[in-house]
Amino acid sequence: IAGITQAPTSQILAAGRRMTLRCTQDMRHNAMYWYRQDLGLGLRLIHYSNTAGTTGKGEVPDGYSVSRANTDDFPLTLASAVPSQTSVYFCASSGSPLLADSYNEQFFGPGTRLTVL
Amino acid sequence: GQNIDQPTEMTATEGAIVQINCTYQTSGFNGLFWYQQHAGEAPTFLSYNVLDGLEEKGRFSSFLSRSKGYSYLLLKELQMKDSASYLCAVMDSNYQLIWGAGTKLIIKP
């Protein structure tokens, strides 16, 4: 593994189904993030984690949950998918979340394209 | 509320120079980032400004004026591979990134 990986690459899901998007990083970064990206809108933060064992809500958390059991993994779960959750989901990580520094750039995974029908 | 504004789309000619502007209103300021995103790919980091002035990195430069809530990304000697979306993001007082919708840059031969 080099950097951040996400799985699956794409998924078509029936409304009402449960789905977990996986994210793993091997950079030993403290902070991890989940974003969704929709056409015409900026990246919107769903949930974040500043360090293993802690999570926080972002701008659009409703319908999503996360866990951070260890440093490397940060799965995102849709408990009961709805069509409005159709989007491209990006996982990202950064080294020092509470630092205004150029080294706090966020590194992104390749994304998961999710379609909810 | 928090707001990041940048043009939706710009067109430029190969070999030319283009300036992409970004204005912001955020709760707090801990730096401004520019990212490049090719179609169907993940964003990748280009530059970071936290103090006023110009930061130069090869063909790309980024400028910041905190008093005006304004930044620009300057791309010189444009190449076809520079066709991409350019995302402006501000780190707010909670150290979270607030993202603009991105500027799609089209390079013509």
Interface residues (C-beta under 8 A of the other chain):
Chain A: G40 L41 G42 L43 R44 L45 Y48 G58 F90 P97 L98 L99 A100 D101 S102 N104 E105 Q106 F107 F108 G109 P110 G111
Chain B: I4 N30 G31 F33 E41 A42 P43 T44 F45 Y48 V50 L87 A89 M91 Y95 Q96 L97 I98 W99 G100 A101 G102
